[in-house]
Amino acid sequence: MNPLARSLEELLPDRLSRTYRCFVLIRIALVVSTVCAAFLIPFFGYVMALIGSLFSILVSVIFPSLCFMRIVGKKATCTQVALSVVIAAFGVIFGILGTYSSVLNIVKSY
């Protein structure tokens, strides 16, 4: 939420965006709008679970291990390479399982 709030603050005039009241009001409005979206959009929790299983696993598990192997390259030991491959493989497996579970929950609820 912070990047969005900062972007909204940059759109406002400087004298207004630097006040504490503006800081609080923008963040409260963002939280209230998110809560309203959660109540009004059907399957919001399931959609968030789907997005989380797709992208969170990708960004937090798969990409770091693949980037490590790319950065270190041939200097990595066999243990490091094997561990990175195992971590990436588990990330792919759990990402697929999480995505399948989320899609299944959406289909059941529909």
N, C-alpha and C positions, 0 to 999 in steps of 0.2 A: 504494500500500500504506500510505502514511503516514496518510491519514485513517482508514482502518480500524484501524490500530494505535492511533492516538490515541483512537478511540472505545472500543476494548477497554480501554485504560488508564483511561478515565474510569469504567468499570464497576467497577473494582477499588477497594478502600479506599485512601485517600490515602497512608498510610504504606507500603503495598506498591507502589503505582503510581509512586512517586517514586524508586524504587531503580533503579540502573543494570542490575542483574541482571534485573529485570522487563522493562525496556526491550529488552534483548537477547533474552530468551526469547520475548517476544511476536513480535518480528520474525522470529526463526528459525522459530517455529511457522508463521507466515504463509507464509514462503518454502517450507518443507517441504510444507505443505498445497497450495500452488500447483503444486509439482513433482509431487506425487501426483495432483492433478487432471489435469495435463497427460498423465501416463502412463495414467491410467485412463479418461479420457473419449475416446471414439473421435473422430477428426477434430478434435482440439483445435486444432492449428495452422491448419487450414482455417477453423474457426469463428472463431478470432482474426483471421485475414486478412479474413474477411467483415465482422466487426465493425469492424476498422480501415478497410476501404475504405468502409464506410457512414458511420461517425461521425467518423473522424479527418479525412477530407476535408471533411466538413460543418463541423466545428468550427474547423479550421485554415485553410481556404481560402475556403469559400463564405460563412459567417457574417461573418467580418471585412470582406470587401468589401461585403456588403450592409449591414452596420451602419455602415460608413464613409459609404456613400451616404445612409443614413437620418439619421445625425448631422449631416453637413455640409449635406445638403439642396440648396437652390438656390444656395448659396455655392460649390459645387464647380465647377471649370472643366470644359469639355467633355472635355479630356484625362483628367482624373481620373474622370469618369463613364464614359468609354469604357474606360479601363483597368480600372475596377472591374467593369464588365459583362463584359469579356473574361476577367478572372480568375475571376469567378463561373461563367461559361460553361465554361471549361476545368475548373473544379472539378467541375461537374455531369457533364461528359463523362468525366473520369477516375474519378469516383466510380461511374458506371454501368459503365465498363469493368472496374474493380476488383471490383465486386460480381458482375458476370457471370463473371469469371475465377474468383473464389472459389467461386461456386455450381457452376460447371463442374467444378472440382477435387473438390468434395464429391461430386458425382454420379458422377464417374469412380471415386472411391475406394470408393463404396458398391457 
